[in-house]
Amino acid sequence: MYFIIDTSESVALQTVPIQSLVDQIKRFIPVFIDKLENELYQNQVYITWQFGGLHYSDVVEIYSPLTSSKDIYLPRLSAINYLGRGTFTDCAISNMTEQIQTQMASGVNFAVVITDGHVTGSPCGGMKMQAERARDMGIKLFAVAPSQNVYEQGLREIANLPHELYRNNYAITQKDTLDIDVNTIDRIIQAMVWSAA
């Protein structure tokens, strides 16, 4: 399970104070992780979870390697700040794919990409190409909006098909509130368990 967090200007400048939307993302992920449980699904598939993450703008910063320890992961997540500047989502997805390839055990791998879908450049071959490369490596990509202000076509380029499973209007907060959208988390976990089985 890998979290890719867009901390570029297009996300960070949507709210006042600037850091507040990034702080919302940093609240969303711990709620998500708390709901992940190692389990035997339908007496057939044993699911175990590891999590890692990076955040990006026109640079990529890996804030946590893959780990099964919340005690390691969560402090590293809470330490990130928005980067500002441009948005090179293709480079972020490329870095994630590399991290999963070098660190993950075999099995089904998932990535949750939290971005508004806007890009300012594509120095790593383009978002669509890197998303397809990740999919070719067996990584299933979910696209989650940080707010209601999104470029939906960009989110759909990231997400696996069918979009009803991997995009499906996922958002970190409920519409018109700052409350974490637990329904988004539950639906993504359900989709992950279903596709891993």
Secondary structure, DSSP 8 states (H G I E B T S, - for coil): -EEEEE-SHHHHTTSSSTTHHHHHHHHHHHHHHHT---EEETTTEEE---EEEEEESSSEEEEEEEES-HHHHHHHHHT-----S---HHHHHHHHHHHHHHH--SS-EEEEEE--S--S--TTS-HHHHHHHHHHTTEEEEEEBSSS---HHHHHHHS-S-HHHHTTT-BSB-TTS-SB-HHHHHHHHHHHHHHH-
